Amino acid sequence: MALISDFLADLRGTQGQFRGEVEFDPPLSRVVYYRIGGQASVMITPRAFSDLELIHGLLRRNPVPFFVMGWGSNLLFPDHGFQGLMIRMKHLFTEVEEIEEGRLRVGASVGANVLLKVAAEKGYGGLHRFTGIPGSVGGMVAMNAGTHEGEMSDVILRSEWVNLTEDSDSLQVHSRVHEVGDFSYRRNHFLQPHDLLTHIEIRYEPEEPARVKSKIDELYQRRKASQPVEYPSCGSVFMNPKAHGLRAWEVVEKLGLRGHQIGNAQVSEKHPNFIVNLGGATSSDVRALIDLIKSRALSELGIELHEEVRILS
Ligand SMILES: Cc1cc2nc3c(=O)[nH]c(=O)nc-3n(C[C@H](O)[C@H](O)[C@H](O)COP(=O)(O)OP(=O)(O)OC[C@H]3O[C@@H](n4cnc5c(N)ncnc54)[C@H](O)[C@@H]3O)c2cc1C
């Protein structure tokens, strides 16, 4: 592993060649939904494929820790921040293209909200399953995101990605036609930690645009009524346990922890599988609540809970 100072010195030398933004010591709290987290050493928001090629070259010369983030809606960073490179996928690969009837090619930085808007305009049925998920397509694939209407693995056909530490002179695009076993509940099983997803292909069912729109509107209203969207959060903190017949929120409810507060983090009054940031909550506050819920679920109910939120240490 190279020294971050060597990486930064090399980066400063190539900085002028980037089309996207390069920010030193950015507060992560600014770019994640939770509004929690210390500073990263550096954050690059690529705007061209050549930016990824520059990153690939830098990482090959100076292999330092790095992390690919999408829209930051499922991330909890530590209060001490991240000693390494943060790559923020926000502005590169933002197109939605119809390849043929029933099949779309979608960039990894397209937001679920944009995909839903296009679906409602053009009549792309079946995509209403992503209503209310505040992430990017890349994050939705990595997390196999979904709702009770279905998940990413139901509609994804093919993925394309690059490996940013690959031992090759030029950056190669890899692809995979998806098979059973590539995804499970809130997990993908094909991306490696150094992979950055660029595009996917998904299928849709042609449907009357007005019908698609009304399904999305109805689902959105239901979510607004049942989820604490007025506070920063990461959505569901825990995955639903496999056995026991209880959903994660019911486990927290059974423990009597609805509304429980540590520091400025609180188990939501509205939805007990959400831990909300009431304002100025720290990562340690949220983690203390997570640890409390997990240990009590195990000792009092014999239920092992697993985090859905990605926690970086
Ligand atoms: C209010 C709220 C409601 C939510 N509701 C839901 C819900 O109903 N269903 C659900 O499943 N989730 C939900 N979530 C969680 C979150 O929105 C999803 O997990 C989403 O898919 C994360 O996307 P993101 O772009 O924000 O990814 P991030 O949070 O930025 O990252 C999540 C993971 O994806 C990886 N990743 C992101 N982009 C890429 C890329 N281009 N290439 C490779 N890896 C990448 C990251 O490395 C990380 O491991 C909710 C969150 C909030 C705040």
The ligand as an SDF file (V2000), in Angstrom:
LIG
                    3D

 53 58  0  0  0  0  0  0  0  0999 V2000
  -34.8400    7.7630    2.7940 C   0  0  0  0  0  0  0  0  0  0  0  0
  -34.2120    6.5360    2.2120 C   0  0  0  0  0  0  0  0  0  0  0  0
  -35.0190    5.5140    1.7330 C   0  0  0  0  0  0  0  0  0  0  0  0
  -34.4430    4.3550    1.1850 C   0  0  0  0  0  0  0  0  0  0  0  0
  -35.2670    3.3630    0.7170 N   0  0  0  0  0  0  0  0  0  0  0  0
  -34.7270    2.2440    0.1650 C   0  0  0  0  0  0  0  0  0  0  0  0
  -35.5740    1.2050   -0.3530 C   0  0  0  0  0  0  0  0  0  0  0  0
  -36.7880    1.2840   -0.3630 O   0  0  0  0  0  0  0  0  0  0  0  0
  -34.9800    0.1010   -0.8690 N   0  0  0  0  0  0  0  0  0  0  0  0
  -33.6190   -0.0380   -0.9090 C   0  0  0  0  0  0  0  0  0  0  0  0
  -33.1430   -1.0730   -1.3960 O   0  0  0  0  0  0  0  0  0  0  0  0
  -32.8060    0.9240   -0.4170 N   0  0  0  0  0  0  0  0  0  0  0  0
  -33.3030    2.0630    0.1100 C   0  0  0  0  0  0  0  0  0  0  0  0
  -32.4860    3.0400    0.6060 N   0  0  0  0  0  0  0  0  0  0  0  0
  -31.0210    2.8420    0.5980 C   0  0  0  0  0  0  0  0  0  0  0  0
  -30.3020    3.3610   -0.6640 C   0  0  0  0  0  0  0  0  0  0  0  0
  -31.0440    4.3840   -1.2960 O   0  0  0  0  0  0  0  0  0  0  0  0
  -30.0520    2.2290   -1.6600 C   0  0  0  0  0  0  0  0  0  0  0  0
  -29.1950    1.2420   -1.0960 O   0  0  0  0  0  0  0  0  0  0  0  0
  -29.3910    2.7490   -2.9560 C   0  0  0  0  0  0  0  0  0  0  0  0
  -29.3400    1.6980   -3.8660 O   0  0  0  0  0  0  0  0  0  0  0  0
  -27.9800    3.3010   -2.7470 C   0  0  0  0  0  0  0  0  0  0  0  0
  -27.5970    3.9620   -3.9360 O   0  0  0  0  0  0  0  0  0  0  0  0
  -26.4660    5.1140   -3.8990 P   0  0  0  0  0  0  0  0  0  0  0  0
  -26.2010    5.5290   -5.2850 O   0  0  0  0  0  0  0  0  0  0  0  0
  -26.8500    6.1730   -2.9570 O   0  0  0  0  0  0  0  0  0  0  0  0
  -25.2260    4.2610   -3.3760 O   0  0  0  0  0  0  0  0  0  0  0  0
  -24.2160    4.6530   -2.2050 P   0  0  0  0  0  0  0  0  0  0  0  0
  -24.9600    4.7740   -0.9330 O   0  0  0  0  0  0  0  0  0  0  0  0
  -23.3810    5.7890   -2.6290 O   0  0  0  0  0  0  0  0  0  0  0  0
  -23.3340    3.3170   -2.1660 O   0  0  0  0  0  0  0  0  0  0  0  0
  -23.9130    2.0900   -1.7800 C   0  0  0  0  0  0  0  0  0  0  0  0
  -23.0090    0.9600   -2.2990 C   0  0  0  0  0  0  0  0  0  0  0  0
  -23.0290    0.9720   -3.7210 O   0  0  0  0  0  0  0  0  0  0  0  0
  -21.6990    1.0170   -4.2330 C   0  0  0  0  0  0  0  0  0  0  0  0
  -21.7150    1.7840   -5.4870 N   0  0  0  0  0  0  0  0  0  0  0  0
  -22.4010    2.9290   -5.7370 C   0  0  0  0  0  0  0  0  0  0  0  0
  -22.2140    3.3150   -7.0140 N   0  0  0  0  0  0  0  0  0  0  0  0
  -21.3830    2.4090   -7.5740 C   0  0  0  0  0  0  0  0  0  0  0  0
  -20.8010    2.2530   -8.8770 C   0  0  0  0  0  0  0  0  0  0  0  0
  -21.0290    3.1130   -9.8810 N   0  0  0  0  0  0  0  0  0  0  0  0
  -19.9910    1.1880   -9.0850 N   0  0  0  0  0  0  0  0  0  0  0  0
  -19.7330    0.2920   -8.1030 C   0  0  0  0  0  0  0  0  0  0  0  0
  -20.2680    0.3790   -6.8590 N   0  0  0  0  0  0  0  0  0  0  0  0
  -21.0710    1.4330   -6.6040 C   0  0  0  0  0  0  0  0  0  0  0  0
  -20.8810    1.6880   -3.1320 C   0  0  0  0  0  0  0  0  0  0  0  0
  -19.5100    1.3130   -3.2230 O   0  0  0  0  0  0  0  0  0  0  0  0
  -21.5570    1.1400   -1.8820 C   0  0  0  0  0  0  0  0  0  0  0  0
  -21.0230   -0.1220   -1.5640 O   0  0  0  0  0  0  0  0  0  0  0  0
  -33.0370    4.2110    1.1430 C   0  0  0  0  0  0  0  0  0  0  0  0
  -32.2190    5.2640    1.6290 C   0  0  0  0  0  0  0  0  0  0  0  0
  -32.7930    6.4100    2.1520 C   0  0  0  0  0  0  0  0  0  0  0  0
  -31.8980    7.5220    2.6350 C   0  0  0  0  0  0  0  0  0  0  0  0
  1  2  1  0
  2  3  1  0
  2 52  2  0
  3  4  2  0
  4  5  1  0
  4 50  1  0
  5  6  2  0
  6  7  1  0
  6 13  1  0
  7  8  2  0
  7  9  1  0
  9 10  1  0
 10 11  2  0
 10 12  1  0
 12 13  2  0
 13 14  1  0
 14 15  1  0
 14 50  1  0
 15 16  1  0
 16 17  1  0
 16 18  1  0
 18 19  1  0
 18 20  1  0
 20 21  1  0
 20 22  1  0
 22 23  1  0
 23 24  1  0
 24 25  2  0
 24 26  1  0
 24 27  1  0
 27 28  1  0
 28 29  2  0
 28 30  1  0
 28 31  1  0
 31 32  1  0
 32 33  1  0
 33 34  1  0
 33 48  1  0
 34 35  1  0
 35 36  1  0
 35 46  1  0
 36 37  1  0
 36 45  1  0
 37 38  2  0
 38 39  1  0
 39 40  1  0
 39 45  2  0
 40 41  1  0
 40 42  2  0
 42 43  1  0
 43 44  2  0
 44 45  1  0
 46 47  1  0
 46 48  1  0
 48 49  1  0
 50 51  2  0
 51 52  1  0
 52 53  1  0
M  END
$$$$
